[in-house]
Amino acid sequence: MSIADEAKAIVAGARREQYGGPERGFEAIARFWQAYFENTGRGDVKITAADISPMMRLFKEARLCHTPNHRDSLVDLIGYTLTGAEVNGVE
């Protein structure tokens, strides 16, 4: 299975069954991250659901700097791109 097909299968299947659509999950993550920044005196930036996908992609990119051939990180990178598109209404 290709990396792209694996990411699509995960996003549309297992993850959606476990956590529901990305909108709800990303909103919850945004609230947790916002609370963290507010409780550390850095709440001047507003974190939203739309921020989660790019931030998680940056996290995966940082990992790929150390292990550029790590398949799981590449699959996750595509998965976060797909869920980010969904959250932002892009088909």
ABEGO torsion letter per residue (X at the ends): XBAAAAAAAAAABAAAAAAEBAAAAAAAAAAAAAAAAAAAGAAABBBBAAAAAAAAAAAAAAAAAABAABAAAAAAAAAAAAAAAAAAGBX
